[in-house]
């Protein structure tokens, strides 16, 4: 009897252990390149019919908005000139969600 219960108990424990949620990071709906960069970074938003415009901002390392582009048409590139070496962020708002990507400027 004991030998027959062991496989059933083992399967029950495995089923519970395999039913865990996995933390996932949402995929960015835009591309940032090059990163790290040297004085200029490009942001590309693929065209999305459900969200034809995007709000895009360049932030400093403290989260202060340096440049804001409120109605950027999706489907094209955007270039930001970075004057100082350091960490910056690209923040994009589209489809009711906000996405942020860290950038390292080496120059």
Secondary structure, 3 states (H helix, E strand, C coil): CHHHHHHHHHHHHHHHHCCCCCCCCCCCCEEEECCCECCEEEEEECCCCCCCEEEEEEECCCCCEEEEEEEEECCCEEEEECCCCEEEEEEEEECCEEEEEEEEECC
